[in-house]
Structure formats: structure tokens, C-alpha cells
């Protein structure tokens, strides 16, 4: 088995790549390849700036070494939950409540689950957040409410 934390040049680049983007992409790919049970994810700015890795518990030494080899500063933050803990909850929310939820996923800092709620008549986002939080026992945050658009994206003029 190869070492998932072995630094390697990017397999592909974009013309407008920045050191931050390259760092985010490499760390995210390596974290995904590691299949670590406590893995969270990587957060950074789209253009420039520091990169944050969220991990539940102490990050592996290999990940710390890989982070030290990056062209931008990388810091580590404790994640309350691992990606593997949050994704099944987010998926179940969509399966059970897809009629009122537009999207679900982990919060950026892996402290709970993010939901996007359709703003249909009779839907109370605050009540939905309270009910879902009680249902699963992890924090749930409504990051966005959005109107339901009856016109598919592909049928818009200019699309």
C-alpha cells in the first residue's frame, strides 16, 4: 500500500491556479485517499490565504508532515465530528425531508450539519432546525433559505 501522505506534484493544474488552491486540492485528495475514520476536510480561500484542515482527534503525523511541505501556511483545527459521521446524517435528512430541503452537508468546520431550506408556504426553518437537531443529536444549522424555482436551469434564456 502506498503512503497516502506522500507529497506529489499536482496531477493537473489550472491556468489561474494559486499556491492556496494547489494546497487545498492536494490536501483534500490525500485526506480522501487516506480514508481516515476521523477525517474532516480542508477549508481555504479561493484566491490566497491560509488553509485550515479539520480533523477529529489528533491528525496523523504523515498529514502534518505533508501540510508542512505546502507553499502556504496550513493549520489544524479540532473537528467535533468526522466527515464519515456527518454525511450519513445529511443523506438521511435528504431521504426523509427532501420535500422541504434543497441541500444538506457537513458544516464547514465539521461541527454539525448544514441544511438549505425551500421557502415554501408553511415551512418554518427554525422549527425544522430544532426538530432535525433533536432527531439526530448533532447541531443542525440552516445556512440558507431559498425560493423553489419551477423553471429548470437548462430552460432559462441564455443558458
VEXVODREN-545338 format. One record per residue: residue number from 1; residue in one letter; y, x, z of N, C-alpha, C in turn. Coordinates in steps of 0.2 Angstrom, whole numbers, plus 5000, padded with zeros to 4 digits. Last residue first. Layout:
residues N
@seke=NUM vexfi=A n_py=Y n_px=X n_pz=Z ca_py=Y ca_px=X ca_pz=Z c_py=Y c_px=X c_pz=Z $
...
END
This chain:
residues 159
@seke=159 vexfi=X n_py=5151 n_px=4854 n_pz=4894 ca_py=5146 ca_px=4858 ca_pz=4897 c_py=5141 c_px=4861 c_pz=4892 $
@seke=158 vexfi=X n_py=5161 n_px=4847 n_pz=4888 ca_py=5162 ca_px=4854 ca_pz=4889 c_py=5157 c_px=4858 c_pz=4892 $
@seke=157 vexfi=X n_py=5157 n_px=4833 n_pz=4898 ca_py=5160 ca_px=4835 ca_pz=4892 c_py=5162 c_px=4843 c_pz=4893 $
@seke=156 vexfi=X n_py=5141 n_px=4832 n_pz=4905 ca_py=5148 ca_px=4832 ca_pz=4906 c_py=5151 c_px=4835 c_pz=4899 $
@seke=155 vexfi=X n_py=5127 n_px=4832 n_pz=4905 ca_py=5130 ca_px=4827 ca_pz=4901 c_py=5138 c_px=4827 c_pz=4901 $
@seke=154 vexfi=X n_py=5123 n_px=4842 n_pz=4914 ca_py=5122 ca_px=4843 ca_pz=4907 c_py=5125 c_px=4838 c_pz=4902 $
@seke=153 vexfi=X n_py=5125 n_px=4836 n_pz=4927 ca_py=5129 ca_px=4841 ca_pz=4924 c_py=5128 c_px=4842 c_pz=4917 $
@seke=152 vexfi=X n_py=5125 n_px=4818 n_pz=4926 ca_py=5121 ca_px=4824 ca_pz=4927 c_py=5126 c_px=4830 c_pz=4924 $
@seke=151 vexfi=X n_py=5134 n_px=4807 n_pz=4936 ca_py=5134 ca_px=4810 ca_pz=4929 c_py=5130 c_px=4817 c_pz=4930 $
@seke=150 vexfi=X n_py=5135 n_px=4803 n_pz=4949 ca_py=5130 ca_px=4799 ca_pz=4945 c_py=5129 c_px=4802 c_pz=4938 $
@seke=149 vexfi=X n_py=5136 n_px=4812 n_pz=4963 ca_py=5139 ca_px=4811 ca_pz=4956 c_py=5133 c_px=4808 c_pz=4952 $
@seke=148 vexfi=X n_py=5140 n_px=4809 n_pz=4979 ca_py=5135 ca_px=4809 ca_pz=4974 c_py=5138 c_px=4807 c_pz=4967 $
@seke=147 vexfi=X n_py=5151 n_px=4820 n_pz=4988 ca_py=5150 ca_px=4813 ca_pz=4984 c_py=5144 c_px=4814 c_pz=4980 $
@seke=146 vexfi=X n_py=5147 n_px=4829 n_pz=5002 ca_py=5149 ca_px=4829 ca_pz=4995 c_py=5147 c_px=4822 c_pz=4992 $
@seke=145 vexfi=X n_py=5149 n_px=4840 n_pz=5016 ca_py=5148 ca_px=4833 ca_pz=5013 c_py=5150 c_px=4833 c_pz=5006 $
@seke=144 vexfi=X n_py=5143 n_px=4855 n_pz=5023 ca_py=5147 ca_px=4851 ca_pz=5018 c_py=5144 c_px=4844 c_pz=5017 $
@seke=143 vexfi=X n_py=5136 n_px=4859 n_pz=5034 ca_py=5141 ca_px=4864 ca_pz=5031 c_py=5145 c_px=4860 c_pz=5026 $
@seke=142 vexfi=X n_py=5130 n_px=4853 n_pz=5048 ca_py=5132 ca_px=4850 ca_pz=5042 c_py=5138 c_px=4855 c_pz=5039 $
@seke=141 vexfi=X n_py=5118 n_px=4861 n_pz=5057 ca_py=5125 ca_px=4861 ca_pz=5055 c_py=5126 c_px=4858 c_pz=5049 $
@seke=140 vexfi=X n_py=5106 n_px=4862 n_pz=5070 ca_py=5107 ca_px=4860 ca_pz=5063 c_py=5115 c_px=4859 c_pz=5062 $
@seke=139 vexfi=X n_py=5096 n_px=4872 n_pz=5081 ca_py=5103 ca_px=4869 ca_pz=5079 c_py=5103 c_px=4867 c_pz=5071 $
@seke=138 vexfi=X n_py=5080 n_px=4865 n_pz=5084 ca_py=5084 ca_px=4870 ca_pz=5082 c_py=5091 c_px=4868 c_pz=5080 $
@seke=137 vexfi=X n_py=5072 n_px=4853 n_pz=5086 ca_py=5073 ca_px=4858 ca_pz=5092 c_py=5077 c_px=4864 c_pz=5090 $
@seke=136 vexfi=X n_py=5069 n_px=4843 n_pz=5078 ca_py=5066 ca_px=4850 ca_pz=5077 c_py=5067 c_px=4855 c_pz=5082 $
@seke=135 vexfi=X n_py=5075 n_px=4831 n_pz=5082 ca_py=5069 ca_px=4831 ca_pz=5079 c_py=5065 c_px=4838 c_pz=5079 $
@seke=134 vexfi=X n_py=5088 n_px=4835 n_pz=5086 ca_py=5083 ca_px=4833 ca_pz=5091 c_py=5076 c_px=4833 c_pz=5088 $
@seke=133 vexfi=X n_py=5093 n_px=4838 n_pz=5074 ca_py=5093 ca_px=4843 ca_pz=5079 c_py=5088 c_px=4841 c_pz=5084 $
@seke=132 vexfi=X n_py=5093 n_px=4825 n_pz=5068 ca_py=5089 ca_px=4831 ca_pz=5065 c_py=5088 c_px=4836 c_pz=5070 $
@seke=131 vexfi=X n_py=5102 n_px=4819 n_pz=5076 ca_py=5095 ca_px=4816 ca_pz=5075 c_py=5091 c_px=4822 c_pz=5073 $
@seke=130 vexfi=X n_py=5114 n_px=4826 n_pz=5074 ca_py=5111 ca_px=4825 ca_pz=5081 c_py=5104 c_px=4823 c_pz=5080 $
@seke=129 vexfi=X n_py=5116 n_px=4825 n_pz=5060 ca_py=5115 ca_px=4831 ca_pz=5063 c_py=5112 c_px=4831 c_pz=5070 $
@seke=128 vexfi=X n_py=5118 n_px=4811 n_pz=5059 ca_py=5112 ca_px=4814 ca_pz=5056 c_py=5111 c_px=4821 c_pz=5059 $
@seke=127 vexfi=X n_py=5130 n_px=4809 n_pz=5066 ca_py=5124 ca_px=4806 ca_pz=5069 c_py=5117 c_px=4809 c_pz=5066 $
@seke=126 vexfi=X n_py=5138 n_px=4816 n_pz=5057 ca_py=5137 ca_px=4818 ca_pz=5064 c_py=5131 c_px=4816 c_pz=5067 $
@seke=125 vexfi=X n_py=5137 n_px=4809 n_pz=5045 ca_py=5135 ca_px=4816 ca_pz=5045 c_py=5134 c_px=4818 c_pz=5052 $
@seke=124 vexfi=X n_py=5132 n_px=4793 n_pz=5042 ca_py=5136 ca_px=4797 ca_pz=5047 c_py=5134 c_px=4804 c_pz=5048 $
@seke=123 vexfi=X n_py=5132 n_px=4782 n_pz=5029 ca_py=5129 ca_px=4789 ca_pz=5031 c_py=5134 c_px=4792 c_pz=5036 $
@seke=122 vexfi=X n_py=5138 n_px=4771 n_pz=5024 ca_py=5134 ca_px=4770 ca_pz=5029 c_py=5131 c_px=4777 c_pz=5032 $
@seke=121 vexfi=X n_py=5140 n_px=4777 n_pz=5007 ca_py=5142 ca_px=4772 ca_pz=5012 c_py=5136 c_px=4771 c_pz=5018 $
@seke=120 vexfi=X n_py=5137 n_px=4795 n_pz=5005 ca_py=5135 ca_px=4788 ca_pz=5003 c_py=5138 c_px=4783 c_pz=5009 $
@seke=119 vexfi=X n_py=5139 n_px=4809 n_pz=5004 ca_py=5144 ca_px=4804 ca_pz=5007 c_py=5143 c_px=4797 c_pz=5005 $
@seke=118 vexfi=X n_py=5125 n_px=4819 n_pz=5007 ca_py=5129 ca_px=4815 ca_pz=5002 c_py=5133 c_px=4810 c_pz=5006 $
@seke=117 vexfi=X n_py=5126 n_px=4835 n_pz=5016 ca_py=5125 ca_px=4828 ca_pz=5016 c_py=5129 c_px=4824 c_pz=5011 $
@seke=116 vexfi=X n_py=5118 n_px=4849 n_pz=5018 ca_py=5123 ca_px=4846 ca_pz=5014 c_py=5122 c_px=4839 c_pz=5014 $
@seke=115 vexfi=X n_py=5114 n_px=4860 n_pz=5032 ca_py=5112 ca_px=4854 ca_pz=5028 c_py=5119 c_px=4852 c_pz=5024 $
@seke=114 vexfi=X n_py=5106 n_px=4874 n_pz=5040 ca_py=5112 ca_px=4871 ca_pz=5036 c_py=5110 c_px=4865 c_pz=5032 $
@seke=113 vexfi=X n_py=5098 n_px=4878 n_pz=5055 ca_py=5098 ca_px=4875 ca_pz=5048 c_py=5104 c_px=4872 c_pz=5046 $
@seke=112 vexfi=X n_py=5100 n_px=4893 n_pz=5064 ca_py=5098 ca_px=4887 ca_pz=5063 c_py=5098 c_px=4885 c_pz=5056 $
@seke=111 vexfi=X n_py=5104 n_px=4906 n_pz=5063 ca_py=5105 ca_px=4903 ca_pz=5070 c_py=5102 c_px=4896 c_pz=5070 $
@seke=110 vexfi=X n_py=5106 n_px=4914 n_pz=5052 ca_py=5099 ca_px=4913 ca_pz=5054 c_py=5099 c_px=4910 c_pz=5061 $
@seke=109 vexfi=X n_py=5118 n_px=4916 n_pz=5047 ca_py=5117 ca_px=4920 ca_pz=5052 c_py=5110 c_px=4919 c_pz=5055 $
@seke=108 vexfi=X n_py=5119 n_px=4905 n_pz=5037 ca_py=5120 ca_px=4912 ca_pz=5035 c_py=5118 c_px=4917 c_pz=5040 $
@seke=107 vexfi=X n_py=5105 n_px=4894 n_pz=5040 ca_py=5112 ca_px=4896 ca_pz=5041 c_py=5113 c_px=4903 c_pz=5039 $
@seke=106 vexfi=X n_py=5093 n_px=4890 n_pz=5028 ca_py=5095 ca_px=4893 ca_pz=5034 c_py=5102 c_px=4894 c_pz=5034 $
@seke=105 vexfi=X n_py=5095 n_px=4873 n_pz=5020 ca_py=5093 ca_px=4880 ca_pz=5020 c_py=5095 c_px=4883 c_pz=5027 $
@seke=104 vexfi=X n_py=5097 n_px=4859 n_pz=5009 ca_py=5096 ca_px=4862 ca_pz=5016 c_py=5094 c_px=4869 c_pz=5015 $
@seke=103 vexfi=X n_py=5106 n_px=4846 n_pz=5000 ca_py=5103 ca_px=4853 ca_pz=5001 c_py=5102 c_px=4855 c_pz=5008 $
@seke=102 vexfi=X n_py=5109 n_px=4833 n_pz=5001 ca_py=5110 ca_px=4836 ca_pz=4995 c_py=5106 c_px=4843 c_pz=4995 $
@seke=101 vexfi=X n_py=5102 n_px=4819 n_pz=5010 ca_py=5103 ca_px=4826 ca_pz=5010 c_py=5104 c_px=4829 c_pz=5003 $
@seke=100 vexfi=X n_py=5097 n_px=4806 n_pz=5008 ca_py=5104 ca_px=4807 ca_pz=5011 c_py=5106 c_px=4815 c_pz=5011 $
@seke=99 vexfi=X n_py=5085 n_px=4807 n_pz=5003 ca_py=5089 ca_px=4802 ca_pz=5000 c_py=5096 c_px=4803 c_pz=5003 $
@seke=98 vexfi=X n_py=5078 n_px=4817 n_pz=5009 ca_py=5081 ca_px=4819 ca_pz=5003 c_py=5085 c_px=4813 c_pz=5000 $
@seke=97 vexfi=X n_py=5071 n_px=4817 n_pz=5021 ca_py=5078 ca_px=4814 ca_pz=5021 c_py=5081 c_px=4816 c_pz=5015 $
@seke=96 vexfi=X n_py=5058 n_px=4823 n_pz=5020 ca_py=5059 ca_px=4817 ca_pz=5024 c_py=5066 c_px=4813 c_pz=5023 $
@seke=95 vexfi=X n_py=5060 n_px=4834 n_pz=5012 ca_py=5055 ca_px=4830 ca_pz=5010 c_py=5056 c_px=4823 c_pz=5014 $
@seke=94 vexfi=X n_py=5071 n_px=4840 n_pz=5018 ca_py=5072 ca_px=4838 ca_pz=5011 c_py=5067 c_px=4833 c_pz=5009 $
@seke=93 vexfi=X n_py=5065 n_px=4844 n_pz=5030 ca_py=5071 ca_px=4839 ca_pz=5030 c_py=5072 c_px=4836 c_pz=5023 $
@seke=92 vexfi=X n_py=5055 n_px=4852 n_pz=5026 ca_py=5053 ca_px=4846 ca_pz=5028 c_py=5059 c_px=4841 c_pz=5029 $
@seke=91 vexfi=X n_py=5064 n_px=4863 n_pz=5022 ca_py=5060 ca_px=4860 ca_pz=5017 c_py=5057 c_px=4853 c_pz=5019 $
@seke=90 vexfi=X n_py=5069 n_px=4867 n_pz=5034 ca_py=5073 ca_px=4865 ca_pz=5029 c_py=5069 c_px=4861 c_pz=5024 $
@seke=89 vexfi=X n_py=5057 n_px=4871 n_pz=5041 ca_py=5061 ca_px=4865 ca_pz=5043 c_py=5065 c_px=4862 c_pz=5038 $
@seke=88 vexfi=X n_py=5052 n_px=4882 n_pz=5033 ca_py=5048 ca_px=4876 ca_pz=5033 c_py=5052 c_px=4869 c_pz=5036 $
@seke=87 vexfi=X n_py=5064 n_px=4890 n_pz=5035 ca_py=5063 ca_px=4887 ca_pz=5029 c_py=5058 c_px=4881 c_pz=5029 $
@seke=86 vexfi=X n_py=5064 n_px=4895 n_pz=5049 ca_py=5069 ca_px=4890 ca_pz=5046 c_py=5067 c_px=4887 c_pz=5040 $
@seke=85 vexfi=X n_py=5053 n_px=4904 n_pz=5050 ca_py=5054 ca_px=4899 ca_pz=5055 c_py=5058 c_px=4893 c_pz=5052 $
@seke=84 vexfi=X n_py=5055 n_px=4914 n_pz=5040 ca_py=5049 ca_px=4910 ca_pz=5040 c_py=5049 c_px=4904 c_pz=5045 $
@seke=83 vexfi=X n_py=5068 n_px=4919 n_pz=5045 ca_py=5068 ca_px=4915 ca_pz=5039 c_py=5061 c_px=4911 c_pz=5038 $
@seke=82 vexfi=X n_py=5069 n_px=4918 n_pz=5062 ca_py=5067 ca_px=4921 ca_pz=5056 c_py=5067 c_px=4916 c_pz=5050 $
@seke=81 vexfi=X n_py=5082 n_px=4915 n_pz=5074 ca_py=5076 ca_px=4913 ca_pz=5070 c_py=5075 c_px=4917 c_pz=5064 $
@seke=80 vexfi=X n_py=5093 n_px=4922 n_pz=5078 ca_py=5090 ca_px=4918 ca_pz=5083 c_py=5083 c_px=4916 c_pz=5080 $
@seke=79 vexfi=X n_py=5095 n_px=4939 n_pz=5074 ca_py=5094 ca_px=4933 ca_pz=5072 c_py=5091 c_px=4928 c_pz=5077 $
@seke=78 vexfi=X n_py=5106 n_px=4952 n_pz=5078 ca_py=5100 ca_px=4948 ca_pz=5080 c_py=5100 c_px=4941 c_pz=5077 $
@seke=77 vexfi=X n_py=5112 n_px=4963 n_pz=5065 ca_py=5113 ca_px=4958 ca_pz=5070 c_py=5107 c_px=4954 c_pz=5072 $
@seke=76 vexfi=X n_py=5117 n_px=4979 n_pz=5059 ca_py=5111 ca_px=4974 ca_pz=5061 c_py=5113 c_px=4969 c_pz=5066 $
@seke=75 vexfi=X n_py=5126 n_px=4985 n_pz=5045 ca_py=5125 ca_px=4984 ca_pz=5052 c_py=5119 c_px=4979 c_pz=5053 $
@seke=74 vexfi=X n_py=5130 n_px=4997 n_pz=5034 ca_py=5126 ca_px=4992 ca_pz=5035 c_py=5125 c_px=4991 c_pz=5043 $
@seke=73 vexfi=X n_py=5143 n_px=5003 n_pz=5023 ca_py=5140 ca_px=5003 ca_pz=5029 c_py=5136 c_px=4996 c_pz=5030 $
@seke=72 vexfi=X n_py=5136 n_px=5009 n_pz=5007 ca_py=5141 ca_px=5005 ca_pz=5011 c_py=5138 c_px=5004 c_pz=5018 $
@seke=71 vexfi=X n_py=5126 n_px=5015 n_pz=5000 ca_py=5133 ca_px=5018 ca_pz=4999 c_py=5138 c_px=5014 c_pz=5003 $
@seke=70 vexfi=X n_py=5111 n_px=5019 n_pz=5011 ca_py=5115 ca_px=5014 ca_pz=5006 c_py=5123 c_px=5017 c_pz=5006 $
@seke=69 vexfi=X n_py=5104 n_px=5025 n_pz=5020 ca_py=5104 ca_px=5028 ca_pz=5014 c_py=5109 c_px=5024 c_pz=5009 $
@seke=68 vexfi=X n_py=5103 n_px=5016 n_pz=5031 ca_py=5107 ca_px=5022 ca_pz=5032 c_py=5108 c_px=5026 c_pz=5025 $
@seke=67 vexfi=X n_py=5094 n_px=5007 n_pz=5026 ca_py=5101 ca_px=5005 ca_pz=5027 c_py=5105 c_px=5011 c_pz=5028 $
@seke=66 vexfi=X n_py=5082 n_px=5015 n_pz=5028 ca_py=5084 ca_px=5013 ca_pz=5021 c_py=5092 c_px=5011 c_pz=5021 $
@seke=65 vexfi=X n_py=5081 n_px=5016 n_pz=5042 ca_py=5082 ca_px=5022 ca_pz=5038 c_py=5085 c_px=5020 c_pz=5031 $
@seke=64 vexfi=X n_py=5079 n_px=5002 n_pz=5045 ca_py=5085 ca_px=5006 ca_pz=5047 c_py=5087 c_px=5012 c_pz=5043 $
@seke=63 vexfi=X n_py=5067 n_px=5000 n_pz=5039 ca_py=5073 ca_px=4997 ca_pz=5037 c_py=5079 c_px=5000 c_pz=5039 $
@seke=62 vexfi=X n_py=5059 n_px=5009 n_pz=5047 ca_py=5060 ca_px=5010 ca_pz=5040 c_py=5066 c_px=5006 c_pz=5037 $
@seke=61 vexfi=X n_py=5060 n_px=5002 n_pz=5059 ca_py=5063 ca_px=5009 ca_pz=5058 c_py=5064 c_px=5011 c_pz=5051 $
@seke=60 vexfi=X n_py=5063 n_px=4985 n_pz=5059 ca_py=5058 ca_px=4991 ca_pz=5058 c_py=5062 c_px=4997 c_pz=5057 $
@seke=59 vexfi=X n_py=5074 n_px=4978 n_pz=5071 ca_py=5072 ca_px=4979 ca_pz=5064 c_py=5067 c_px=4985 c_pz=5064 $
@seke=58 vexfi=X n_py=5069 n_px=4968 n_pz=5086 ca_py=5071 ca_px=4975 ca_pz=5083 c_py=5069 c_px=4976 c_pz=5076 $
@seke=57 vexfi=X n_py=5073 n_px=4951 n_pz=5083 ca_py=5070 ca_px=4956 ca_pz=5086 c_py=5072 c_px=4963 c_pz=5083 $
@seke=56 vexfi=X n_py=5076 n_px=4945 n_pz=5067 ca_py=5074 ca_px=4943 ca_pz=5074 c_py=5070 c_px=4948 c_pz=5077 $
@seke=55 vexfi=X n_py=5090 n_px=4950 n_pz=5058 ca_py=5083 ca_px=4951 ca_pz=5059 c_py=5081 c_px=4949 c_pz=5066 $
@seke=54 vexfi=X n_py=5102 n_px=4952 n_pz=5045 ca_py=5100 ca_px=4948 ca_pz=5051 c_py=5092 c_px=4949 c_pz=5052 $
@seke=53 vexfi=X n_py=5113 n_px=4964 n_pz=5040 ca_py=5106 ca_px=4962 ca_pz=5040 c_py=5105 c_px=4958 c_pz=5046 $
@seke=52 vexfi=X n_py=5128 n_px=4965 n_pz=5032 ca_py=5125 ca_px=4963 ca_pz=5038 c_py=5118 c_px=4961 c_pz=5036 $
@seke=51 vexfi=X n_py=5140 n_px=4976 n_pz=5025 ca_py=5134 ca_px=4972 ca_pz=5024 c_py=5131 c_px=4971 c_pz=5030 $
@seke=50 vexfi=X n_py=5157 n_px=4978 n_pz=5021 ca_py=5151 ca_px=4980 ca_pz=5025 c_py=5146 c_px=4974 c_pz=5023 $
@seke=49 vexfi=X n_py=5164 n_px=4978 n_pz=5004 ca_py=5164 ca_px=4977 ca_pz=5011 c_py=5158 c_px=4979 c_pz=5015 $
@seke=48 vexfi=X n_py=5167 n_px=4969 n_pz=4989 ca_py=5167 ca_px=4975 ca_pz=4993 c_py=5167 c_px=4974 c_pz=5000 $
@seke=47 vexfi=X n_py=5162 n_px=4957 n_pz=4983 ca_py=5165 ca_px=4962 ca_pz=4979 c_py=5164 c_px=4969 c_pz=4983 $
@seke=46 vexfi=X n_py=5155 n_px=4947 n_pz=4991 ca_py=5154 ca_px=4948 ca_pz=4983 c_py=5156 c_px=4954 c_pz=4980 $
@seke=45 vexfi=X n_py=5150 n_px=4953 n_pz=5007 ca_py=5155 ca_px=4951 ca_pz=5002 c_py=5153 c_px=4952 c_pz=4995 $
@seke=44 vexfi=X n_py=5134 n_px=4949 n_pz=5014 ca_py=5139 ca_px=4953 ca_pz=5012 c_py=5144 c_px=4950 c_pz=5008 $
@seke=43 vexfi=X n_py=5118 n_px=4948 n_pz=5022 ca_py=5125 ca_px=4945 ca_pz=5021 c_py=5130 c_px=4950 c_pz=5019 $
@seke=42 vexfi=X n_py=5101 n_px=4946 n_pz=5021 ca_py=5107 ca_px=4950 ca_pz=5021 c_py=5113 c_px=4946 c_pz=5019 $
@seke=41 vexfi=X n_py=5089 n_px=4939 n_pz=5034 ca_py=5092 ca_px=4941 ca_pz=5027 c_py=5098 c_px=4945 c_pz=5027 $
@seke=40 vexfi=X n_py=5075 n_px=4940 n_pz=5042 ca_py=5081 ca_px=4936 ca_pz=5041 c_py=5083 c_px=4937 c_pz=5034 $
@seke=39 vexfi=X n_py=5059 n_px=4943 n_pz=5048 ca_py=5064 ca_px=4944 ca_pz=5043 c_py=5069 c_px=4939 c_pz=5043 $
@seke=38 vexfi=X n_py=5048 n_px=4943 n_pz=5056 ca_py=5054 ca_px=4942 ca_pz=5059 c_py=5060 c_px=4943 c_pz=5054 $
@seke=37 vexfi=X n_py=5037 n_px=4946 n_pz=5047 ca_py=5037 ca_px=4939 ca_pz=5051 c_py=5044 c_px=4938 c_pz=5054 $
@seke=36 vexfi=X n_py=5040 n_px=4953 n_pz=5032 ca_py=5040 ca_px=4954 ca_pz=5039 c_py=5041 c_px=4947 c_pz=5042 $
@seke=35 vexfi=X n_py=5038 n_px=4956 n_pz=5018 ca_py=5035 ca_px=4950 ca_pz=5021 c_py=5035 c_px=4950 c_pz=5029 $
@seke=34 vexfi=X n_py=5044 n_px=4966 n_pz=5011 ca_py=5040 ca_px=4968 ca_pz=5017 c_py=5036 c_px=4962 c_pz=5020 $
@seke=33 vexfi=X n_py=5050 n_px=4960 n_pz=5000 ca_py=5044 ca_px=4963 ca_pz=4999 c_py=5040 c_px=4965 c_pz=5005 $
@seke=32 vexfi=X n_py=5062 n_px=4955 n_pz=5007 ca_py=5057 ca_px=4951 ca_pz=5004 c_py=5050 c_px=4954 c_pz=5003 $
@seke=31 vexfi=X n_py=5067 n_px=4968 n_pz=5010 ca_py=5066 ca_px=4963 ca_pz=5015 c_py=5061 c_px=4958 c_pz=5013 $
@seke=30 vexfi=X n_py=5070 n_px=4973 n_pz=4997 ca_py=5065 ca_px=4976 ca_pz=5001 c_py=5063 c_px=4972 c_pz=5007 $
@seke=29 vexfi=X n_py=5079 n_px=4963 n_pz=4992 ca_py=5072 ca_px=4964 ca_pz=4989 c_py=5067 c_px=4968 c_pz=4993 $
@seke=28 vexfi=X n_py=5089 n_px=4965 n_pz=5001 ca_py=5086 ca_px=4959 ca_pz=5001 c_py=5079 c_px=4959 c_pz=4997 $
@seke=27 vexfi=X n_py=5093 n_px=4979 n_pz=4998 ca_py=5090 ca_px=4977 ca_pz=5005 c_py=5087 c_px=4970 c_pz=5005 $
@seke=26 vexfi=X n_py=5097 n_px=4978 n_pz=4985 ca_py=5091 ca_px=4982 ca_pz=4987 c_py=5088 c_px=4980 c_pz=4993 $
@seke=25 vexfi=X n_py=5108 n_px=4969 n_pz=4985 ca_py=5102 ca_px=4967 ca_pz=4981 c_py=5096 c_px=4971 c_pz=4983 $
@seke=24 vexfi=X n_py=5116 n_px=4975 n_pz=4994 ca_py=5114 ca_px=4969 ca_pz=4996 c_py=5107 c_px=4967 c_pz=4992 $
@seke=23 vexfi=X n_py=5119 n_px=4987 n_pz=4986 ca_py=5116 ca_px=4987 ca_pz=4993 c_py=5113 c_px=4981 c_pz=4995 $
@seke=22 vexfi=X n_py=5125 n_px=4981 n_pz=4975 ca_py=5119 ca_px=4985 ca_pz=4974 c_py=5115 c_px=4986 c_pz=4981 $
@seke=21 vexfi=X n_py=5137 n_px=4976 n_pz=4981 ca_py=5132 ca_px=4971 ca_pz=4978 c_py=5125 c_px=4975 c_pz=4977 $
@seke=20 vexfi=X n_py=5143 n_px=4987 n_pz=4986 ca_py=5141 ca_px=4982 ca_pz=4990 c_py=5135 c_px=4978 c_pz=4987 $
@seke=19 vexfi=X n_py=5146 n_px=4995 n_pz=4974 ca_py=5141 ca_px=4998 ca_pz=4979 c_py=5138 c_px=4992 c_pz=4984 $
@seke=18 vexfi=X n_py=5145 n_px=4983 n_pz=4961 ca_py=5149 ca_px=4987 ca_pz=4966 c_py=5144 c_px=4990 c_pz=4970 $
@seke=17 vexfi=X n_py=5144 n_px=4978 n_pz=4943 ca_py=5141 ca_px=4980 ca_pz=4950 c_py=5146 c_px=4984 c_pz=4954 $
@seke=16 vexfi=X n_py=5148 n_px=4974 n_pz=4931 ca_py=5153 ca_px=4974 ca_pz=4936 c_py=5150 c_px=4975 c_pz=4943 $
@seke=15 vexfi=X n_py=5136 n_px=4976 n_pz=4923 ca_py=5142 ca_px=4980 ca_pz=4922 c_py=5147 c_px=4980 c_pz=4927 $
@seke=14 vexfi=X n_py=5122 n_px=4977 n_pz=4934 ca_py=5127 ca_px=4973 ca_pz=4930 c_py=5133 c_px=4977 c_pz=4929 $
@seke=13 vexfi=X n_py=5105 n_px=4983 n_pz=4933 ca_py=5112 ca_px=4983 ca_pz=4936 c_py=5116 c_px=4979 c_pz=4931 $
@seke=12 vexfi=X n_py=5088 n_px=4986 n_pz=4939 ca_py=5093 ca_px=4983 ca_pz=4934 c_py=5100 c_px=4983 c_pz=4938 $
@seke=11 vexfi=X n_py=5082 n_px=4992 n_pz=4949 ca_py=5078 ca_px=4991 ca_pz=4943 c_py=5083 c_px=4989 c_pz=4938 $
@seke=10 vexfi=X n_py=5091 n_px=5005 n_pz=4958 ca_py=5090 ca_px=4998 ca_pz=4956 c_py=5086 c_px=4998 c_pz=4950 $
@seke=9 vexfi=X n_py=5080 n_px=5018 n_pz=4965 ca_py=5086 ca_px=5016 ca_pz=4961 c_py=5085 c_px=5009 c_pz=4959 $
@seke=8 vexfi=X n_py=5074 n_px=5016 n_pz=4982 ca_py=5073 ca_px=5017 ca_pz=4975 c_py=5079 c_px=5015 c_pz=4971 $
@seke=7 vexfi=X n_py=5067 n_px=5020 n_pz=4998 ca_py=5073 ca_px=5019 ca_pz=4994 c_py=5071 c_px=5020 c_pz=4986 $
@seke=6 vexfi=X n_py=5054 n_px=5011 n_pz=5006 ca_py=5056 ca_px=5017 ca_pz=5002 c_py=5062 c_px=5015 c_pz=4997 $
@seke=5 vexfi=X n_py=5050 n_px=5000 n_pz=5013 ca_py=5057 ca_px=5003 ca_pz=5014 c_py=5059 c_px=5009 c_pz=5011 $
@seke=4 vexfi=X n_py=5037 n_px=4997 n_pz=5009 ca_py=5042 ca_px=4993 ca_pz=5007 c_py=5049 c_px=4995 c_pz=5008 $
@seke=3 vexfi=X n_py=5026 n_px=5009 n_pz=5003 ca_py=5031 ca_px=5008 ca_pz=5009 c_py=5036 c_px=5003 c_pz=5006 $
@seke=2 vexfi=X n_py=5011 n_px=5003 n_pz=4996 ca_py=5017 ca_px=5007 ca_pz=4996 c_py=5022 c_px=5004 c_pz=5001 $
@seke=1 vexfi=X n_py=4994 n_px=5004 n_pz=5000 ca_py=5000 ca_px=5000 ca_pz=5000 c_py=5006 c_px=5004 c_pz=5000 $
END
